[in-house]
């Protein structure tokens, strides 16, 4: 495996992990505070994680939709 392939695999895994954070938050928690408490995070750390996770999730979903509708060419 070359370095480029390894880097892309790492980025994909990281994106999926953050998407998982976001979906976990949406499905199981009613506030950032309850998410933070459940995972032993400070409120600020949880807020930053979830803001990043939302951006990653949105970019992944948007890419999938555009590809599925033929609006984007890869």
Secondary structure, 3 states (H helix, E strand, C coil): CCHHHHHHHHHHHHHHHHHHHHHHHHHHCCCHHHHHHHHCCCHHHHHHHHHHHHHHHHHHHHHHHHHHHCCCCC
